[in-house]
Amino acid sequence: MDPARARRLLAQHLRTDQLLGLDAVPIHPAPNHPEQPTLIQQPAGHDRGPKTQAPPRPASTPRLTPAPPPIEIDPSLPKAEALAQLREHLATNEAVLAKLLPGTQLVFGEGDPDAEIMFIGEGAGADEARTGRPFVGKAGQLLDQMIKAMGLSREGVYITNVVHFQPPGNRVPTPDEVDLGWPYMIGQVQIVKPKVIVAVGGTSAKALLNTTTGITRLRGQWHTFDAVQIDGQGIPLMPTFHPAFLLRSYTRENRSKVWNDLLAVLAQLGKEAPKRG
Ligand code: URA
């Protein structure tokens, strides 16, 4: 192949991988490479899950600006009402509305207000912005299958994003866009109080953990989401690959990594995946 064309194709592939949350290219498959731990470690003695070791701390970079303050929602409200109020607040936020591309909608979270597991993705894609619902496109359908394989249903978990609109050209959200979504994402976590958060993809994991470390190194290990405290403790957080990345790199290795991450999430809740027949 003409070297210029090969370079162009490679650049395109790398850009797509980056958009999907992958920020390292494995050159030699190395199952026991320290940067790609296959061993699942459980989070520290969290009183809402099995006792385990201290969660490894990622090399993190503090935010350059303070996190935007949370939105005050009456804590005595039933969870469904509190979520509805938060959604209404988002729908009237002029700065957020100004970001809506023509013909697109805001995408708030959905699911069980009492969910034990909250999946947090990056931001709306075209299908989500058209329907106003998170994870309904091809990647969302794969996420649904993954949730089903865990023995759960989409309605039984809570699914949201760091950013509640579609960034132009489907690009990775900017720090400003993440800041706009932050109080609403935090608000949903505060209201639902999940026992475990799954950060779906690199952008989400980096934003939630306030780190520049990439998903290849973050996934497969327990972290703690400290921005919301429940009974004085952060929430155990498992980063995993984005299903859009899996769709592109549908290898046995990648699928088993994601599946191991999800099994660790179930184990953290004292559950097991149903046996496959
Ligand atoms: N990707 C995301 O991160 N979130 C969605 O809602 C859809 C695709």
Residues whose N, C-alpha, C, O or C-beta is under 5 A from the ligand:
A	BS01	URA	G121 E122 G123 A124 G125 E128 P134 F135 A139 N161
